[in-house]
Amino acid sequence: MVPDPTRRAALARLALFLPGAGSAYASGRNFDPGPGRSDAVSRLAPYVRHRLVTEEEVVAAVLTQHGFAPARKFIQEVCWRTYWKGWLELRPTVWRRYLAERDAAQAVTAGGAALAEAEEGRTGIDAFDAWVRELAETGYLHNHARMWFASIWIFTLRLPWTLGADFFLRHLIDADAASNTLSWRWVAGLQTPGKTYLARPDNITRYTQGRFTPRGLAMEAPTLIEPPAGSAGTLVPLEAPDPAVPSLLLVHHEDLCAESALPSDIALRGVLAAFDPALLWGEAARRFVGPAMDDAAVRAGEHFGRVVIRADRLEAGALITAAEAVGARQIVTPYAPVGPVADALAALAPVLAEKGIALRSVRRRWDSGLWPNARRGFFAFDAEIEGHLRAEGLL
Ligand SMILES: Cc1cc2nc3c(=O)[nH]c(=O)nc-3n(C[C@H](O)[C@H](O)[C@H](O)COP(=O)(O)OP(=O)(O)OC[C@H]3O[C@@H](n4cnc5c(N)ncnc54)[C@H](O)[C@@H]3O)c2cc1C
């Protein structure tokens, strides 16, 4: 079932979860009792992924309720999303390499029986086959199940990790370039070289509370090898929007809370809500994001008191027509992290410039402050979180 795709539902979900964000989360988060059963996790991912609610808002609410130390584990998990995004921002070639390797693996493996058995949940490994069905039916898997799934895909079924990552992207409602690609790489031993994740039957039995005891799983997880990913770069420098220039706000599905992303001094003439299904990978995400975009468009229109124009493609013609309709010479949009929306915007900028329309992206302070810390492993990043929260007045 698709979660209610509105900010109101996101905030209600957060409020309902908040009492459990302290010790209950820390002790219970690894248990996956199965679909439809009560568990200790928040299920906020589709909302945070598309920023119907932001990481900063979630962390601020948790701090108010629990303080830092008691909610340390939950805050850390929320910040894994920030870390993965930052890590990929600093190394965008890793995303391009993933796409190229996925396409190459598809050319070799597509049509093969092993891939079809895995994708259709016919491997004979009871747990794995059940997760395939759960993913297809709900668009969600518990984090621990995602780890076991990826490990079995890579080390037991010996299928290319890029095709497993692609399978997740096509079925998860929260499908995300950074969290998905880098988590699969982490399981495969590419993210932390030499350190792989092996799914063990006793661990699965314990944390599924006896639902599964899979047989025939790989006993070892030899690390995959690849050419070095290269050292971390820096964040793409952004030119600030000119507050004096009449502007159009572009809302896209990487940030569906544009009203809190933009500086307040922009001379906005209108809002363009562009939902482009081709920039998502699967139907589950499209079913969520389509109405979530409607919700975001209405909120932005009301917040800025401006007319809302809709587009079903993120392409130059729609942007130029909308900008001209409201007399805008500048399009301002929340920053899109590495992925298809960012690629689309990068391709659009020169076409708009030819028409005398500047495209300006605005990065949130949360991202500008934390992403540069994702140069190394998570623990170095984690060490900076408390300082950032203090600097932002959240602690
Ligand atoms: C192989 C694999 C693939 C994954 N693919 C995706 C993906 O495409 N999109 C996606 O959003 N997450 C992905 N994750 C991360 C994680 O599994 C989900 O974000 C989490 O399960 C969402 O459930 P929740 O909201 O109940 O999480 P909770 O445990 O309640 O965590 C709260 C929030 O913290 C963030 N979070 C928690 N764990 C992680 C994590 N390991 N990495 C990043 N953020 C995290 C999410 O925003 C989540 O909503 C993947 C993990 C693995 C192991």
The ligand as an ORCA input file, in Angstrom:
! r2SCAN-3c Opt
* xyz 0 1
  C      21.051     -2.615      0.026
  C      20.348     -1.391      0.575
  C      19.671     -0.527     -0.281
  C      19.035      0.602      0.222
  N      18.372      1.448     -0.665
  C      17.794      2.572     -0.207
  C      17.120      3.448     -1.100
  O      17.066      3.257     -2.314
  N      16.511      4.551     -0.563
  C      16.558      4.822      0.768
  O      15.986      5.833      1.178
  N      17.212      4.026      1.623
  C      17.828      2.899      1.189
  N      18.474      2.082      2.068
  C      18.653      2.531      3.471
  C      17.624      2.029      4.482
  O      17.424      0.651      4.348
  C      16.252      2.740      4.387
  O      16.384      4.126      4.311
  C      15.440      2.389      5.629
  O      15.262      0.994      5.692
  C      14.131      3.061      5.602
  O      13.253      2.573      6.581
  P      12.771      3.476      7.784
  O      12.334      4.800      7.292
  O      11.789      2.686      8.578
  O      14.149      3.645      8.576
  P      14.493      4.030     10.071
  O      15.323      2.947     10.641
  O      13.308      4.444     10.846
  O      15.481      5.263      9.879
  C      15.033      6.617      9.892
  C      15.490      7.315      8.651
  O      16.907      7.321      8.599
  C      17.361      7.134      7.261
  N      18.104      5.878      7.205
  C      18.036      4.844      8.056
  N      18.929      3.898      7.713
  C      19.562      4.339      6.628
  C      20.599      3.823      5.810
  N      21.184      2.641      6.066
  N      21.006      4.553      4.748
  C      20.442      5.754      4.486
  N      19.470      6.296      5.242
  C      19.036      5.599      6.293
  C      16.109      7.094      6.400
  O      15.828      8.389      5.928
  C      15.051      6.638      7.368
  O      13.779      7.034      6.990
  C      19.116      0.913      1.600
  C      19.801      0.041      2.461
  C      20.394     -1.095      1.960
  C      21.125     -2.014      2.904
*
